[in-house]
Amino acid sequence: MEDSELDSSELGTQKYWREAYIKEINNFEEHGDPGDVWFGEDSAIRIINWICKCGIDKDTAIIDLGCGNGYTLSELAREGFTNLLGIDYCPEAIMLAEKVAKSEFPILKFQVFDITSDDVSTLGGKFGVVHDKGTYDAISLNPDNPKENRQKYIQKMVDMLDENGIFVITSCNWTEDELIKHFESKMKLKQVIPTPQFKFGGKVGSVVSSVVFEKK
């Protein structure tokens, strides 16, 4: 049986995020606050720790889909990774990320890019790690053609990966099983990254799901 689509939400619209990042840019300029990390810093740190321990070289090309304020890339740079690119479809997110990274992590690169419509050749090459924490969710929540755009996302993500590349995704809208089902035609499961669980009504669940895939 095919999964149903998620109920649409303003969190799936570019308008929502552009307005949110305009506020965060103003906040950063006035108070030095880089803004929130979607799903919280704990979730991001779990992924960063996994990438640090997965055995890849520090010069591996890593791309962060929907980089927001650039938190994940800044932390990877802090751990010694040197080939880092952040993309986001909101120009305001890229502006914020560049401002935040400028003094401490000038090696970070950022680019405005919409994975549902832009050509991956503009990204300058293939990547050993593609990371996403929230972009697939936002596409899934968009009121316009979410299923079609999810399929575009999956193909573009595969096109970004080099031959031995890995894809790391965190979602708060899809379960591990749903993510595996969505990506299994193009990717094979490498690992599920454990996330904190809760028990409700006799069932155990997670607030977020983090899954690692590799190219078939």
N, C-alpha and C positions, 0 to 999 in steps of 0.2 A: 504494500500500500504506500502511495506517495505521501510525503509529508505535506501538510498544509502550510501555507505561508503565514508569517507572523502578522498580527494586527498592526496596521501602519501607525506611525508615531511621528511627532515633530522632530524627534531625535534622528530620524532618517532623512531629514531635509537639510540641504546646504544652507538655506536661509537661517535655520536655527543655529548652526555652528558658526556661520559668519558673524552673527550678532553676538554670540557667546565669546568669540575670540576678540572681537572689537573691545568688549568690556575687559577681557583679560590683558590686552595690550595696554589699555589705559591704566589698569591696576598695576601692571609691571612697571610702567613708566613713572607712576606716582609713588608706589610703595615698594618696588623691587620684588613683588610676589609673582613667581612664574606661573601660578595658576594650578588648577586641579589635575590629577592624573586619573583618567577614566578607569574605573574598577578599583582604584586605590593603589597606593605604592606597594603594598604587600604582594598584590597580584603581579605587578611589573617586576618586582625583585625576584620572585620565583622564576620567572622566565629568564631574567638576566643571569641568575645563578646557573640555570640549566645550560644556557648558551656557553657560559664560561667553562663548564665542566664537560661539554660534549665532545671535546677533542679537536675542534677546528683551530686553524692557525689564526693568529691575531690580525693578519692582513687579509683575511677572508672578506670578500665583498658582502656587506649586510645591508639590506634595505628594510626600512620600517614603513609599512603601509598605514597611512593615517597617523602620522607622527605627532600630531597635536603640538604641544609645547616642546617636544624633543627630549622629554625626560628619559625614555628608554635608551636613546642613542647617547645622551650625556653620560649615563651610568656605564654603558658599554665602553665609551671612551675612557672613563675613569679606570676601567679594568684593563686598559691597554689595547683595545681594538682600534684600528687605524683607518679602515676603509668603510665609512659609514655614510649612508644616504637616507634622508627622511623625505617622504612625499606626503602631500595632503591636497585634497581638492579645494580647500579653503585658503585663498591667498593670505588671509589674516592669521591663520595658524602658522604658515611658513614665516610670516613677518615676526610673529611672537617667538618662534623657535630660534630664528636667527638672532634676535635681540638677546634672548636668554643665553645662547651658546657663545656669543661673540667674544667675551673676555676670557672665559675659562677653556672653551673647547672650539677654537677657530678651525680645527680640522673637519668639523662636521659640515656636511653639505646638505642643502635642502632644495626642494623643487616643487612647484605647483604641478600636480598631476592628478587627473581623474581616471581611475583604473577602469571605469566602465566605458570611457570614450577615447582616451588618449593612446597613442602608439607607444608600445614599450621600447621601441628602438630609440626614443628620445632620452632614455634613462642611461644610455652610454655603455651598456654591456649586461652580462649575466651576473647572477648573484648566488653565492654559496648558501646564504640564509635569507629567506623572506619571512618577515615577522609581521603579524597583524594582531592588534588588540583593539577591536572596536569597529574597524572599517566594514568587515563582512556583516556585522550586526547592523550598522547604519544602512547599508544597502538593503538588507532584509527588511528593515523597518520603513523604507521609503514607500510612499503610496503609489508611485508610478513604476510599473513593470518590475517588481522585485525579483520574481523568478528568472526572468530574462537577464536582468543585470547580475544576479548571482552567477549565472552560467558564464557571462562575460568575464566576471571577476575570476572565476576558477581558471578559465583558459589563459587569461592575461598573467595570473600568478604563476602558472606552469611555464609560460613563455619567459618569465623573468629568471627562472631558476637555471643554474648551470647543470651539467649532467649528473653530478652527485649532490645536488643542492637539497636542502631541507626547508620545510615550511612549518612555522610555528604559529598556531592560532589560539587566541583566547576569546571566548564568547560568553556573554551572560544571558544570551537569548536561546541558544541551541545547546542541547546536551551533547556529551561525548559521542553517543551512538548516532545522533543526528548528523553531527559534523563528519563522522567517519562515512556515513552513507552518502552525504553530499559530495565528498571529495574522492570516493573510492574508484570512480571511473578513470581518474587521472593520476591519483597518488596512492601509495600504500602506507599503511599505518606503521610508524616507527615506535612511538611511545605515547602513553597518556601521562601527562605531568600531574601528580596528585595535587588536589586543591582541597581546602578545608570543607568538611561536610557537615550537614545538619540533619537532624531527624525530626520528621513531622508526620503525624498520623500513621506512625509505624513504618514510614518509608524513609530511606536515606537518600539525600540529594546534595548537590553542590551549588553554591551561588554562582560560580563561574566554571567553565570547562576549558582546559588547556590541552591541546593535542598536537603532536609532532608527526608530520608526514614526510616521506621521501618520494622522489620521482620513481615511477614504475620503469 
